[in-house]
Amino acid sequence: MHNYLSADSLAIIFAGLTGLAVLLYAILDGYDLGVGILLPTNDNQTASTMIASIGPFWDANETWLVLAVGLILIAFPAAHNLILEALYIPVVILLVALIMRGVAFDFRVKAAMSHRPKWNVLFKLGSILAALSQGYMLGLYVMGFETSVTAYLFAGISALGVLAAYAYIGACWLVMKTEHELQQQATKWARAAGRFAFMGVVSVSVVNPLINPAVFDRWFSLPNAILLLPLPLFCFVLFLVVDRLLKRMPFKQDVSCWIPFVAAVVIFFICFCAFAFSYFPDIVPGKLDIFSAASAAESLSFMLWGALIVVPTILCYTFYSYRVFWGKVRELSYD
């Protein structure tokens, strides 16, 4: 296939596939991490219902993380080495957190009722650690893995922002998937988390151009400033509309319960597009671009055939699983 596609074209294709995997992971595993972040530790019945809402999906959602890491490893090995070297400790924390979630998820179902609160705490702690570590890694990544005080402060802001964003989309998921008292509680969580997520988006959007002159020039030079202005405005409108909608819920027959979640997905998509626009074609901001980090064209060409099979397959079974388990949550059981 490399006879038809240039090395640069292949690098762009694999960068696009990697970006798709990262985006879908952030959305899909983001909401189930958010459910874990919000999990109550003193109400086992509510906790069981919340975990049941993500039960059929959460394991498959992490497939996109594996795919994203795999694509970076095989398509951009130089970037993989640089990223892993700089983020070794937070990556280990992330892996430990995801293991904690997996163990807690399975053990709480089989454990005696008196032991379930302990597994709920472990599941919640794993979710919080996973979100914070991902946000921290994102902040350091944006800063080009600097070791300055500014970089660590920005990484801290990013960690809290991602935590709030995951809690927001998780709460919106619960609004869509649950009923009655839990749905009412989820609307309160979503409104509170949405305000923190909005502040996080604003903070990162203000700080990032200030500490990255190249990003500032890309966003505020003409005509980009005019063409891109609708993106942050639309994002703000979505936050506002969802907050007003949540305040009025529940509606008759729960007809609008899906709107907050869809709006949260669109917000994630807008933020991802803004991030991609800010740094493309860099795969490590300020240090390495996709063209210099890419594997040989022959290797990329060979791997593209596999990607053309694997990615659609994952998309198909993801769509099928959500179609099968659509609707309001039912009690989780392995009987």
C-alpha positions as CSV (number, residue, x, y, z in Angstrom):
1,M,0.0,0.0,0.0
2,H,3.0,2.3,0.5
3,N,3.2,2.5,-3.3
4,Y,-0.1,4.5,-3.2
5,L,0.4,6.4,0.1
6,S,3.4,8.5,1.0
7,A,5.2,8.2,4.3
8,D,3.7,11.5,5.4
9,S,0.2,10.4,4.5
10,L,0.6,7.2,6.5
11,A,1.8,9.2,9.5
12,I,-1.3,11.4,9.3
13,I,-3.5,8.3,9.0
14,F,-2.0,6.7,12.1
15,A,-2.1,9.9,14.0
16,G,-5.8,10.1,13.1
17,L,-6.4,6.6,14.3
18,T,-4.5,7.2,17.5
19,G,-6.5,10.4,18.1
20,L,-9.8,8.5,17.5
21,A,-8.8,5.9,20.0
22,V,-7.9,8.5,22.6
23,L,-11.1,10.4,22.1
24,L,-13.3,7.4,22.4
25,Y,-11.4,6.3,25.5
26,A,-11.9,9.7,27.1
27,I,-15.6,9.6,26.4
28,L,-16.4,5.9,27.1
29,D,-14.1,5.1,29.9
30,G,-14.5,8.7,31.1
31,Y,-18.2,8.2,32.0
32,D,-17.6,4.9,33.8
33,L,-14.6,6.5,35.7
34,G,-17.0,9.3,36.5
35,V,-19.6,6.9,37.9
36,G,-16.8,5.4,40.1
37,I,-15.8,8.9,41.3
38,L,-19.4,9.6,42.3
39,L,-19.9,6.2,44.0
40,P,-21.4,6.5,47.5
41,T,-19.6,4.5,50.2
42,N,-22.4,4.5,52.7
43,D,-25.3,3.4,50.5
44,N,-24.7,-0.1,49.1
45,Q,-28.0,-0.3,47.2
46,T,-27.3,3.0,45.3
47,A,-23.7,1.9,44.7
48,S,-24.9,-1.4,43.2
49,T,-27.3,0.4,40.8
50,M,-24.6,2.8,39.7
51,I,-22.1,0.0,39.1
52,A,-24.8,-2.0,37.2
53,S,-25.2,1.0,34.9
54,I,-21.7,0.5,33.6
55,G,-21.4,-3.3,34.1
56,P,-21.9,-4.4,30.5
57,F,-19.6,-1.7,29.1
58,W,-16.7,-0.7,31.4
59,D,-14.3,-3.5,30.5
60,A,-14.8,-3.0,26.7
61,N,-14.4,0.8,27.1
62,E,-10.8,0.3,28.2
63,T,-10.1,-1.5,24.8
64,W,-9.6,2.0,23.3
65,L,-6.8,2.8,25.8
66,V,-5.0,-0.4,24.8
67,L,-5.5,0.4,21.1
68,A,-4.2,4.0,21.6
69,V,-1.1,2.8,23.4
70,G,-0.5,0.1,20.9
71,L,-0.8,2.5,17.9
72,I,1.7,4.9,19.5
73,L,4.1,2.0,20.2
74,I,4.1,0.5,16.7
75,A,3.5,3.7,14.6
76,F,5.4,6.3,16.6
77,P,8.0,4.4,18.6
78,A,10.2,7.4,19.2
79,A,7.3,9.2,20.8
80,H,6.3,6.2,22.8
81,N,9.8,6.0,24.3
82,L,9.9,9.7,25.1
83,I,6.4,9.7,26.7
84,L,6.9,6.6,28.8
85,E,10.3,7.8,30.0
86,A,8.8,11.1,31.2
87,L,5.5,9.7,32.6
88,Y,6.7,6.4,34.1
89,I,5.5,7.1,37.7
90,P,2.0,8.4,36.8
91,V,1.6,5.5,34.2
92,V,2.3,3.0,37.0
93,I,-0.2,4.8,39.3
94,L,-2.8,4.7,36.5
95,L,-2.2,0.9,36.0
96,V,-2.5,0.3,39.7
97,A,-5.7,2.3,39.8
98,L,-7.2,0.4,36.9
99,I,-6.3,-2.9,38.6
100,M,-7.9,-1.7,41.8
101,R,-11.1,-0.9,39.9
102,G,-11.2,-4.3,38.2
103,V,-10.6,-6.3,41.4
104,A,-13.2,-4.2,43.3
105,F,-15.7,-4.6,40.5
106,D,-15.6,-8.4,40.5
107,F,-15.0,-9.0,44.2
108,R,-17.9,-6.8,45.5
109,V,-20.4,-8.9,43.6
110,K,-19.3,-12.1,45.3
111,A,-18.4,-10.7,48.7
112,A,-20.6,-10.9,51.7
113,M,-22.9,-7.9,52.1
114,S,-21.0,-6.7,55.1
115,H,-17.8,-6.5,53.0
116,R,-19.2,-4.7,50.0
117,P,-18.7,-1.2,51.4
118,K,-14.9,-1.9,51.5
119,W,-14.9,-2.8,47.8
120,N,-17.0,0.2,47.0
121,V,-14.3,2.4,48.6
122,L,-11.6,0.6,46.6
123,F,-13.6,1.1,43.4
124,K,-14.1,4.8,44.1
125,L,-10.4,5.3,45.1
126,G,-9.3,3.5,41.9
127,S,-11.5,5.7,39.8
128,I,-10.3,8.9,41.4
129,L,-6.6,7.9,41.1
130,A,-7.1,6.9,37.5
131,A,-8.7,10.3,36.6
132,L,-6.1,12.3,38.5
133,S,-3.2,10.4,36.9
134,Q,-4.6,10.9,33.4
135,G,-5.2,14.6,34.0
136,Y,-1.7,15.0,35.4
137,M,-0.1,13.2,32.5
138,L,-2.1,15.3,30.1
139,G,-0.8,18.5,31.8
140,L,2.8,17.4,31.6
141,Y,2.3,16.3,28.0
142,V,1.0,19.7,27.0
143,M,4.0,21.3,28.8
144,G,6.4,19.2,26.8
145,F,7.5,17.2,29.9
146,E,9.2,20.2,31.5
147,T,10.3,19.8,35.1
148,S,9.6,23.4,36.1
149,V,7.3,24.6,38.8
150,T,5.0,26.1,36.2
151,A,4.7,22.7,34.4
152,Y,3.8,20.9,37.7
153,L,1.2,23.6,38.6
154,F,-0.4,23.3,35.2
155,A,-0.4,19.5,35.5
156,G,-2.2,19.8,38.8
157,I,-4.8,22.1,37.3
158,S,-5.2,19.6,34.4
159,A,-5.6,16.7,36.9
160,L,-8.4,18.4,38.7
161,G,-10.0,19.5,35.5
162,V,-10.1,15.9,34.1
163,L,-11.5,14.6,37.5
164,A,-14.3,17.2,37.2
165,A,-14.9,16.4,33.5
166,Y,-15.2,12.6,34.2
167,A,-17.5,13.2,37.1
168,Y,-19.6,15.5,34.9
169,I,-20.0,13.0,32.0
170,G,-20.5,10.1,34.6
171,A,-23.3,12.0,36.3
172,C,-24.9,12.8,32.9
173,W,-24.7,9.0,32.1
174,L,-26.6,8.3,35.4
175,V,-29.2,10.8,34.5
176,M,-29.8,8.9,31.3
177,K,-29.6,5.4,32.7
178,T,-31.3,5.6,36.1
179,E,-34.7,6.6,37.5
180,H,-36.4,8.1,40.5
181,E,-34.2,9.1,43.5
182,L,-30.9,8.2,42.0
183,Q,-31.7,10.1,38.8
184,Q,-32.6,13.2,41.0
185,Q,-29.3,12.8,42.9
186,A,-27.4,12.4,39.6
187,T,-28.9,15.7,38.3
188,K,-27.4,17.5,41.4
189,W,-24.0,15.8,40.8
190,A,-24.1,16.8,37.2
191,R,-24.9,20.4,37.9
192,A,-22.1,20.7,40.5
193,A,-19.5,18.8,38.5
194,G,-20.5,20.7,35.3
195,R,-19.6,24.0,37.0
196,F,-16.2,22.6,38.1
197,A,-15.6,21.1,34.6
198,F,-16.5,24.5,33.0
199,M,-14.0,26.3,35.3
200,G,-11.4,23.6,34.4
201,V,-12.0,24.1,30.7
202,V,-11.8,27.9,31.0
203,S,-8.6,27.7,33.2
204,V,-6.8,25.4,30.7
205,S,-8.0,27.5,27.8
206,V,-6.6,30.7,29.3
207,V,-3.4,29.2,30.8
208,N,-2.4,27.1,27.8
209,P,-2.0,30.0,25.2
210,L,-0.2,32.1,27.9
211,I,2.5,29.5,28.5
212,N,2.7,28.3,24.9
213,P,3.4,31.2,22.5
214,A,2.9,28.9,19.4
215,V,-0.6,28.0,20.7
216,F,-1.4,31.6,21.3
217,D,-0.3,32.6,17.7
218,R,-2.3,29.7,16.2
219,W,-5.5,30.6,18.0
220,F,-5.4,34.4,18.0
221,S,-3.9,35.2,14.6
222,L,-6.3,36.3,11.8
223,P,-8.4,34.8,10.3
224,N,-8.1,31.9,12.8
225,A,-9.4,34.0,15.7
226,I,-12.6,34.7,13.8
227,L,-13.1,31.2,12.4
228,L,-12.5,29.5,15.7
229,L,-14.5,31.8,18.0
230,P,-17.7,29.7,17.6
231,L,-16.0,26.7,19.3
232,P,-15.6,28.1,22.8
233,L,-18.9,29.9,22.5
234,F,-20.7,26.7,21.6
235,C,-19.0,24.9,24.4
236,F,-20.1,27.6,26.9
237,V,-23.7,27.4,25.5
238,L,-23.8,23.6,26.0
239,F,-22.7,23.9,29.6
240,L,-25.4,26.5,30.2
241,V,-28.2,24.6,28.4
242,V,-27.4,21.4,30.3
243,D,-27.4,23.2,33.6
244,R,-30.7,24.8,32.9
245,L,-32.2,21.5,31.7
246,L,-31.0,19.6,34.7
247,K,-32.6,22.2,37.0
248,R,-36.0,21.4,35.4
249,M,-35.8,17.6,35.4
250,P,-37.4,15.2,35.5
251,F,-39.6,15.7,32.6
252,K,-42.8,13.8,31.9
253,Q,-41.9,10.2,30.7
254,D,-38.2,11.1,31.1
255,V,-38.1,12.2,27.4
256,S,-35.1,14.4,27.7
257,C,-32.9,12.3,29.9
258,W,-30.4,11.6,27.1
259,I,-29.7,15.3,26.3
260,P,-27.2,16.0,29.1
261,F,-25.0,13.0,28.2
262,V,-25.0,13.7,24.5
263,A,-24.1,17.4,25.3
264,A,-21.3,16.2,27.5
265,V,-20.0,14.0,24.6
266,V,-20.1,17.0,22.3
267,I,-18.2,19.1,24.9
268,F,-15.5,16.4,25.1
269,F,-15.3,16.3,21.2
270,I,-14.9,20.1,21.0
271,C,-12.2,20.1,23.6
272,F,-10.4,17.3,21.8
273,C,-10.6,19.1,18.5
274,A,-9.3,22.3,20.1
275,F,-6.4,20.4,21.6
276,A,-5.6,18.7,18.3
277,F,-5.7,22.0,16.4
278,S,-3.4,23.6,19.0
279,Y,-0.6,21.1,18.6
280,F,-0.9,19.2,15.2
281,P,1.4,17.9,13.8
282,D,3.4,17.6,17.0
283,I,3.0,14.2,18.8
284,V,5.1,15.5,21.7
285,P,4.4,19.3,21.9
286,G,7.5,21.3,21.1
287,K,9.7,18.3,20.8
288,L,8.6,15.8,18.2
289,D,6.2,15.7,15.3
290,I,4.4,12.8,13.7
291,F,6.5,12.8,10.6
292,S,9.9,12.5,12.4
293,A,8.5,10.0,15.0
294,A,6.7,7.7,12.5
295,S,7.9,4.2,11.7
296,A,9.2,3.3,8.2
297,A,6.6,3.6,5.5
298,E,6.8,-0.1,4.7
299,S,6.0,-0.9,8.3
300,L,3.1,1.5,8.5
301,S,1.7,0.2,5.2
302,F,1.7,-3.3,6.5
303,M,0.1,-2.4,9.8
304,L,-2.5,-0.4,8.1
305,W,-4.1,-3.6,6.8
306,G,-4.5,-4.8,10.4
307,A,-5.9,-1.4,11.5
308,L,-8.5,-1.5,8.7
309,I,-9.7,-4.8,10.2
310,V,-9.3,-4.2,14.0
311,V,-10.7,-0.7,14.3
312,P,-14.0,-1.3,12.5
313,T,-14.4,-4.6,14.4
314,I,-14.0,-2.8,17.8
315,L,-16.4,-0.1,16.6
316,C,-19.0,-2.7,15.6
317,Y,-19.0,-4.7,18.8
318,T,-19.0,-1.4,20.8
319,F,-22.1,-0.3,18.9
320,Y,-23.7,-3.7,19.3
321,S,-23.1,-3.9,23.1
322,Y,-24.6,-0.5,23.6
323,R,-27.6,-1.4,21.4
324,V,-28.2,-4.6,23.4
325,F,-27.9,-3.0,26.8
326,W,-29.7,0.2,26.0
327,G,-32.4,1.6,28.3
328,K,-32.7,2.0,32.0
329,V,-30.3,0.1,34.3
330,R,-31.3,-3.2,35.9
331,E,-29.8,-4.9,38.9
332,L,-26.4,-6.4,38.1
333,S,-26.2,-10.1,38.7
334,Y,-23.9,-13.0,37.8
335,D,-26.5,-15.7,38.7
